[in-house]
Amino acid sequence: MNQLARQGIYETVSSDFVLSGVKMRLGLKDSTTEDIYLLDIINRGIKRLRSLGTMIPAQADVPIENFKAVLPDGFIRFTKTFPIRLFNANQLATGNGLFVTQSSTEEILPNNLNQSTSTLGVATQSVFNGMGIGTIPVFLNGAFYDGLGGLAIEGIDMASPAITVNIVNNIMYFSSNCDFAYAKISYLSGNIDEDGYLLIPAYAEEALTEFVLYTYKMDNADKYPAYVIQMHQDAWKRGKAHCKAIAAMPQSEDYQYINHRINSLI
């Protein structure tokens, strides 16, 4: 599809597409040495959007080598109830994993956990999103580590000593008793392409263009009137709010929940 026609919340446009529009607005007709500078401003603008459209839920199988695993590019923060799960290569291949010992499942397990047996124990195999739930390490960066080799969550009894993990400088460091080959992580990621560049939501094109024009003309304030710079700044602020509103619009499940709540009040 032509990038000019893209406007869906899941569609994206390239930085080069936005760059060509900016150069047209600035009257730069040929390829110039300022292209790299303008692309840098575009990249800064994407980060400043801080819109849900610039972030996506993601999963990754990260290899563990020498008790260390590097977080993937674009990593923002962990999501899900148990965001780090440990597997060996054969478990990833078969989709099976040993679940931790536990006495209760009502409060701590996600709703879409399908039990393969009626009772849960050390050797129970369960399926979560098509994958065995694996072994869950103790995340030391969390605020509720009790220091006793277990999780401070009621209903879960981890084997002692527990495998621990903490994060320093984008690297996960596991305790020396970790003998697993992979960590499957659920996380929020920046929306990046295969080359590692940030993707631009199609609906953010106009706002991002105004940000680039505002920043460029601010850096060259001796060439542009103050009211023109202010005009671009105001347009950028309105466009940023517009992008956040679009990204936060309710989805079909949200509308269903809203309708249910409204009907319950009638």
C-alpha positions in Angstrom: 0.0 0.0 0.0 1.1 3.5 -0.8 2.4 5.1 2.5 0.3 8.2 1.7 -2.9 6.1 2.2 -1.9 4.5 5.5 -3.8 5.7 8.6 -4.7 2.5 10.5 -3.5 2.1 14.1 -1.5 -1.0 13.2 0.1 0.6 10.0 3.4 2.3 10.0 5.4 4.6 7.8 9.2 4.8 7.4 11.5 7.6 8.6 12.5 8.2 5.0 8.8 8.9 4.2 8.6 11.5 6.9 11.9 12.9 5.9 10.8 13.5 2.4 7.7 15.4 3.6 9.8 17.5 6.0 12.3 18.4 3.2 9.4 19.4 1.0 8.0 21.7 3.7 11.5 23.2 4.2 12.1 23.7 0.5 15.1 21.3 0.5 14.7 19.7 -3.0 18.0 17.8 -3.2 19.7 15.3 -1.0 21.7 17.3 1.5 24.1 16.9 4.3 21.3 17.8 6.7 19.5 14.5 6.0 21.3 12.7 8.9 20.5 15.6 11.2 16.8 15.5 10.2 16.6 11.7 10.7 18.1 12.2 14.1 15.3 14.7 15.0 12.7 12.2 13.6 14.1 9.5 15.9 14.0 11.8 18.9 10.4 12.7 18.0 9.3 9.0 18.0 10.6 8.6 21.5 8.9 11.8 22.7 5.6 10.6 21.4 5.5 8.0 24.2 2.4 6.6 22.6 1.1 3.1 22.8 1.5 3.0 19.0 5.3 3.1 19.4 5.3 0.2 21.8 4.2 -3.4 21.2 3.9 -6.6 23.4 6.6 -9.1 22.6 8.1 -12.4 23.5 11.6 -13.7 23.0 13.7 -16.8 23.7 17.0 -15.4 25.1 19.9 -17.8 25.3 21.7 -18.1 28.6 25.4 -18.3 28.4 27.7 -18.2 31.5 24.7 -17.4 33.6 24.1 -14.2 31.5 21.4 -13.3 29.0 21.2 -10.1 27.0 17.9 -8.4 26.8 16.6 -7.9 23.2 16.8 -4.6 21.3 13.8 -2.3 22.1 13.2 -3.8 25.5 11.2 -1.4 27.7 9.9 -3.4 30.7 8.5 -6.8 31.6 4.8 -7.7 31.4 2.6 -10.6 32.4 2.4 -12.3 35.8 5.5 -14.4 35.3 7.6 -12.5 32.7 10.7 -14.7 33.0 10.5 -18.5 32.5 13.4 -20.9 32.1 13.6 -23.7 29.7 16.1 -26.2 28.2 16.3 -26.7 24.4 14.2 -29.9 24.4 11.5 -28.1 26.4 11.3 -25.3 23.9 11.1 -27.9 21.1 8.3 -29.9 22.6 6.4 -27.1 24.4 6.6 -28.9 27.7 7.9 -27.5 31.0 7.9 -28.5 34.6 5.7 -26.3 36.7 6.6 -25.2 40.2 5.1 -26.9 43.2 2.0 -25.1 44.3 -1.0 -25.5 46.6 -3.5 -23.1 45.1 -4.2 -21.9 41.6 -7.2 -19.6 42.0 -5.5 -16.2 42.6 -2.0 -16.4 41.0 -2.5 -18.2 37.7 -3.7 -16.4 34.5 -7.2 -17.2 33.3 -5.9 -18.8 30.1 -3.9 -21.5 31.8 -5.0 -24.9 30.7 -4.2 -27.6 33.2 -3.3 -31.0 31.6 -4.0 -32.8 34.9 -6.3 -32.4 37.8 -3.6 -31.9 40.4 -0.5 -29.7 40.2 2.9 -30.7 41.6 6.5 -30.7 40.8 6.2 -33.0 37.8 3.0 -31.5 36.5 3.1 -30.4 32.8 0.9 -27.4 32.1 0.3 -25.3 28.9 0.4 -21.5 28.9 -0.1 -19.8 25.6 1.0 -23.0 23.9 4.2 -23.4 25.9 5.0 -25.2 29.1 5.2 -22.7 31.9 8.8 -23.7 32.7 10.7 -22.8 35.8 10.1 -19.4 37.3 13.2 -17.6 38.8 13.1 -15.1 41.7 13.4 -11.6 40.2 15.8 -9.7 42.6 14.9 -6.3 41.0 11.4 -6.7 42.4 10.5 -5.2 45.7 9.2 -8.4 47.4 12.1 -10.8 47.5 12.2 -12.3 50.9 15.8 -13.5 50.8 14.9 -17.0 51.9 15.1 -18.8 48.6 11.4 -18.5 47.7 8.9 -16.2 46.1 6.9 -13.8 48.4 3.7 -14.8 46.6 1.1 -16.8 48.5 0.4 -20.2 47.0 3.8 -20.7 45.3 6.5 -22.9 46.9 9.7 -22.7 44.9 12.4 -25.3 45.3 15.2 -24.2 47.5 17.7 -22.8 46.8 15.7 -20.8 44.2 17.2 -19.6 40.9 17.6 -15.8 41.1 18.0 -13.2 38.4 18.7 -9.5 38.4 19.3 -7.0 35.6 22.3 -4.7 35.3 23.0 -2.6 32.1 20.5 -4.5 30.0 21.9 -7.9 30.9 20.1 -10.6 33.0 22.4 -12.2 35.6 21.3 -15.6 36.9 22.5 -17.3 40.0 25.1 -20.0 39.7 22.6 -22.8 40.2 20.8 -22.0 36.9 21.4 -24.8 34.5 18.8 -23.8 31.9 19.7 -22.9 28.3 17.0 -20.3 27.5 14.9 -17.7 29.2 11.5 -17.0 27.6 10.5 -13.4 28.4 7.3 -11.5 28.0 7.9 -7.7 27.7 6.9 -4.4 26.3 9.1 -3.4 23.3 9.7 -0.4 21.2 8.1 -1.0 17.7 11.3 -1.6 15.7 12.0 -3.1 12.3 14.4 -5.9 11.4 17.3 -3.5 11.3 16.6 -2.1 14.7 15.1 1.3 13.7 12.0 2.6 15.4 8.8 2.4 13.3 6.4 5.3 13.1 2.6 4.8 13.5 0.9 6.0 10.4 -1.4 8.3 12.3 1.6 10.1 13.9 3.1 11.3 10.6 1.6 14.8 10.8 2.5 15.3 14.5 6.1 14.1 13.9 6.5 16.3 10.9 5.6 19.3 13.1 8.1 18.3 15.8 10.9 18.1 13.2 9.9 21.5 11.7 9.7 23.0 15.2 13.1 21.6 16.3 14.8 22.4 13.0 13.6 26.0 13.0 14.4 26.5 16.7 18.0 25.5 15.9 18.0 28.0 13.1 16.0 30.7 14.9 17.9 33.5 13.2 16.3 32.5 9.9 12.7 32.1 11.0 10.2 34.4 12.8 9.3 33.6 16.4 5.6 33.2 15.6 6.4 30.5 13.0 8.4 28.5 15.5 5.6 28.9 18.1 3.0 27.7 15.5 5.0 24.5 14.9 5.4 23.9 18.6 1.6 24.3 19.2 0.9 22.0 16.3 3.3 19.4 17.7 1.7 19.5 21.2 -1.8 19.1 19.7 -0.6 16.3 17.4 1.1 14.5 20.3 -2.1 14.6 22.4 -4.1 13.4 19.3 -1.7 10.4 18.9 -2.0 9.4 22.5 -5.8 9.6 22.3 -5.9 7.3 19.2 -3.6 4.8 20.8 -5.7 4.7 24.0 -9.0 4.2 22.2 -10.9 1.1 23.6 -10.6 -2.1 21.7 -13.5 -4.6 21.1 -12.8 -6.3 24.5 -12.9 -3.0 26.2 -16.2 -2.0 24.6 -17.6 -5.4 25.7 -16.6 -4.7 29.3 -17.9 -1.2 29.2 -21.3 -2.4 27.8 -21.4 -5.0 30.5 -20.8 -2.5 33.3 -23.3 0.0 31.9 -26.0 -2.8 31.6 -25.3 -3.9 35.1 -26.1 -0.4 36.4 -29.4 -0.1 34.5 
